[in-house]
């Protein structure tokens, strides 16, 4: 049986890559690395597996999932919801007329921007 070929010390050692996944370096802040480590520890895995799972979660998220949170609804319902939320934030000691004025200004916007709004009808010439 012939002797195996001799290796030269100058040549790098090449390992077969067909059976392994590619190795990628990722540059992250210390804070993000700490958050990933905490996420991995809570699930009993190492950092590299956690990064892989988090990337897969991000890639498999459907755009509809993200868009549904900000999907436009009934404009009247949205306006009513905004009015209720603004009313809860305003100082309850304000007079009713002042509360209404502030809510109207926040909902309709300042008059100097009304020409730029696309949702309002344009005044006739």
Helices and strands as residue ranges (DSSP letters): H 30-43, H 47-60, H 63-69, H 75-89, H 96-108, G 111-113
